[in-house]
């Protein structure tokens, strides 16, 4: 019985290590996103997101997929916000 408990403790520690590794990877990925971007970069990303959103919305309309249409509209809004963020960055240089 103590052997079973010991092995389950090892599994718990392994899971904990895996979780810590995932957290570290996510943190590294996010810190890469936190690099300062120029306003122009934000505007370009926003335009790209809007274009992707229009394509997704059109595909959703053609296939009668309401979820895809909603995803496309959401992506367009995200792109609009990025573009506005870029304009604000340029404004406050």
C-alpha positions as CSV (number, residue, x, y, z in Angstrom):
1,X,0.0,0.0,0.0
2,X,2.8,2.4,0.8
3,X,4.3,1.6,-2.6
4,X,1.0,2.6,-4.3
5,X,1.0,5.9,-2.4
6,X,4.6,6.6,-3.3
7,X,3.9,6.0,-7.0
8,X,0.8,8.2,-6.9
9,X,2.9,10.9,-5.2
10,X,5.4,10.6,-8.0
11,X,2.6,11.0,-10.5
12,X,1.4,14.1,-8.7
13,X,4.9,15.6,-8.8
14,X,5.2,14.7,-12.5
15,X,1.9,16.4,-13.2
16,X,3.0,19.4,-11.2
17,X,6.2,19.6,-13.2
18,X,4.3,19.3,-16.4
19,X,1.9,22.1,-15.3
20,X,4.9,24.3,-14.4
21,X,6.4,23.7,-17.8
22,X,3.2,24.6,-19.5
23,X,2.9,27.8,-17.5
24,X,6.5,28.7,-18.3
25,X,5.9,28.1,-22.0
26,X,2.8,30.2,-21.9
27,X,4.6,33.0,-20.1
28,X,7.4,32.9,-22.6
29,X,4.9,33.1,-25.5
30,X,3.1,36.0,-23.9
31,X,6.2,37.9,-23.1
32,X,7.1,37.7,-26.8
33,X,3.8,39.3,-27.6
34,X,4.5,42.1,-25.1
35,X,7.3,43.4,-27.2
36,X,6.7,47.0,-28.3
37,X,5.1,47.2,-31.7
38,X,4.9,50.3,-33.8
39,X,1.6,51.8,-34.6
40,X,2.1,50.7,-38.2
41,X,2.6,47.0,-37.2
42,X,-0.6,47.1,-35.2
43,X,-2.5,48.7,-38.2
44,X,-1.1,46.0,-40.5
45,X,-2.1,43.2,-38.1
46,X,-5.5,44.8,-37.8
47,X,-6.0,44.9,-41.5
48,X,-4.9,41.3,-41.8
49,X,-7.4,40.2,-39.1
50,X,-10.2,42.1,-40.7
51,X,-9.5,40.4,-44.1
52,X,-9.4,37.0,-42.4
53,X,-12.6,37.8,-40.7
54,X,-14.3,38.8,-44.0
55,X,-13.2,35.5,-45.5
56,X,-14.5,33.5,-42.6
57,X,-17.8,35.3,-42.6
58,X,-18.2,34.7,-46.3
59,X,-17.4,31.0,-46.0
60,X,-19.9,30.8,-43.1
61,X,-22.5,32.5,-45.3
62,X,-21.9,30.1,-48.2
63,X,-22.0,27.0,-46.0
64,X,-24.8,28.3,-43.8
65,X,-22.5,27.9,-40.8
66,X,-23.6,30.5,-38.2
67,X,-20.7,29.8,-35.9
68,X,-18.2,30.5,-38.7
69,X,-20.0,33.7,-39.6
70,X,-19.9,34.8,-36.0
71,X,-16.2,33.9,-35.8
72,X,-15.6,36.0,-38.9
73,X,-17.4,39.0,-37.5
74,X,-15.5,38.7,-34.2
75,X,-12.2,38.6,-36.0
76,X,-13.2,41.7,-38.0
77,X,-13.9,43.5,-34.7
78,X,-10.6,42.4,-33.3
79,X,-8.9,43.8,-36.4
80,X,-10.7,47.1,-36.1
81,X,-9.5,47.4,-32.5
82,X,-5.9,46.6,-33.5
83,X,-6.1,49.3,-36.2
84,X,-7.4,51.9,-33.8
85,X,-4.7,50.9,-31.3
86,X,-2.1,51.5,-34.0
87,X,-3.6,54.9,-34.8
88,X,-3.5,55.9,-31.1
89,X,0.1,54.8,-30.8
90,X,1.1,57.0,-33.7
91,X,-1.0,59.9,-32.3
92,X,0.8,59.7,-28.9
93,X,4.4,59.3,-30.2
